[in-house]
Every structure is written in C-alpha cells, then in structure tokens.
Amino acid sequence: MQVILGIIYHSIGGFASGSFYMPFNKVRKWSWETYWIVGGLFSWLIVPPLAAWLTVPGFAEIIAATSKQVIYFTILMGLMWGIGGLSYGLGVRYLGMSLGNSVVLGFCAAFGAIVPSIYYDINPVAGKISFTDMLATPGGKLVLLGVAVCLAGIALSGKAGMMKEKELSEEEQKKSVAEFSLVKGLIIAILSGILSSFFNFGIEAGKPMAQAAVNAGFNPLYQNNVTYVVLLWGGLTTNLIWTTILSLKNRSYGDFVNTSTPIAKNVLFSALAGTTWFLQFFFYGMGESKLGNGASSWILHMSTIILTANMWGIYRKEWMGVAPKTKWTIIIGISVIIASVFLVGIGNSM
C-alpha cells in the first residue's frame, strides 16, 4: 500500500510539473524574463514557506537550529539547480513542451537517480542505499533497469523530435513552437538536465532538517517541506540575478508598469504557473516519504513529468503534420517511459 501511495503522490507531482508551463502561454506582451521571475517569486519565495508553515509549523526554528554546513550545502545545490531550472525554461521555449521536457528530464532523471547512490558508496550514511547495495539486490537491479529503460524511452522521444525537424518547414514548426531551434534548444536542454538533477542532491544535503522535523513530532509525510525553503533560496538567487541582467539589457523592466499589457492577468497566470511548479515537489516529498529510495522516487517523478509534458505537447498539436512513422516513434517512446515507471515501482517494492 505504501508503494501504491508513493506512486500516486509522484504522479500528482509529475502532472503538476509537466503542466506548470501552460499558464505562461496565457501571458501576453511580457518578455520571457518578466513572467519567469514573477512566477519564480511564487515558486521559490512565497509558496514554499507557506506550505511549510501549514504542514510543519515549527519549520523556522528547525532551520535556525541546523548547522551552517548543512544550510550552506543545501543552498549551494539550490544555486546549481537554479541554473538548470533557468535553462529549462529556455529549453522548452526553443524545443516545445514535448521534446524539450523529454531531453531535459531524461538527463535530469539519470543524474538525479544514480549520482546520490554513488555518493553513498564513497560516504556511507546509515539508512541510505548505495550503488553497491542496489547492484547486490534483485529489487535494486530492477530499479537500475528501470532507469536504463527510461533513458531508452527518452532517446526515442528525442529521435522523434529530430525526425519532426527534418519533415516540417521552419514555418510549420513555428506554428506550435514560436521560437523553435533544434541545435540551440538541445544544447540548452542537455545543460539544463544535468544541472536540474542538483535539486535531488539538495534534498539529500538537507535531510538533517527533514529528520529534525520528524524527530520534533511532525508528520513524516511533509518532512521535506522544511528542506525546500532553504534549497529554493539558492534557486531564487540564480534566477533573480539572470532575469535582472536580461531586464536591464532588454529594458523589459517596464513590463511591470506598462498599462498597454494586461498586467493583472499576466501576474495571475504567472503566479498560477509558479504555484503549480512548487506543487510538484510538495507531492514529491510525500511520495519519497512512502518509497524512501532516492533513485526510485526521482525516476518515477521525472517519468511522470515527461509523460504529462508529452500529453500537453499533443494537445498543443506540436506533432501535427508529421509522418506516421514520426508519430509512432514518439508514441513508442512514451510507452517505454511508462514501462520504466512500472519497473521502478516493482523494484522498489522488492
């Protein structure tokens, strides 16, 4: 039952993450950096402490009592993740919901699932599963197989994107993705995928805060909400610096007071996008509290995001006009990713 609940929570979180960019598509006459930082303020500064206050009322005292080293490394991981999160938005901007998410989250899934377990081989921690532990058990091997299968599905999705680019004219491509650019998008997406995995490292670095919440008697289901508050300070810092640079360079800071734009609606949709984004990790924390295994939780989370994003890509007709072979390639890729979710779930239960 715990495994089933974990998969359900991760699926809800994955749906939230795969859907969060959709409200941004409703923003009108604002520059990318303007609506990105407005959404980010809700994602990284406003909603996380609110969620922590509602679920772990003593979160501020726990953070204050945490060692400076834990705080430092958690924020550092957040800073690195912030670069990945920032470039994630650009990756989707240039590749579209479907292909952009598949490439970004594929690399993110692999690095985020495997690297922490390798770290625990070098620095053993009680209760943490190392890569050696995973190799030594049938369940661990099945989880690793699930990771490999997920990457295969992502590779197929990426291939479908390349087939799409060859088949459609530039004008046809930009009907669904206004700024489509395969080469630029792939470079940014790969960088984003690798750096985005640092969020998982940040969760691991901030585990002492989560454990302190459990020790204080708070519901273990929400323990990671304390960690998120600190971790997302790093993400906010990175994104705030870059969007400020862009605003000054492009003189887009005037968007905030430009009455020829629908300011109220733009803020509302940006806030909705930012809040939806945070919900992914709110439910991720709940899912991880049920599954426990970092690799299982991370790959399940990433896979459900990819599936959701591809569904939105189909809804937005990003694959309209391509050959049947290309459509079947993306369908098979999605199906393989679904299979990886089941493999990881079964492996974790073992």
Buried (B, 14 or more C-beta within 10 A) or exposed (E): EEBEBBBBBBBBBBBBBBBBBBBBEBBEEBBBBBBBBBBBBBBBBBBBBBBBBEBBEBBBEBBEEBEEEBBEBBBBBBBBBBBBBBBBBBBBBBBBBBBBBBBBBBBBBBBBBBBBBEBBBEEEEEEBBBBEBBEEEEBBBBBBBBBEBBBBBBBBBBBBBBBBBEBBEEEBBEBBBEBBBBEBBBBBBBBBBBBBBBBBBBBBBBBBBBBBBBEBEBEBBBBBBBBBBBBBBBBBBBBBEBBEEBBEEBEBBEBBEBEEBBBEEBBBBBBBBBBBBBBBBBBBBBBBBBBBBBBBBBBBBBBBBBBBBBBBBBEBEBBEBBEEEBBEBBBBBBEBBBBBBBBBBBBBBE
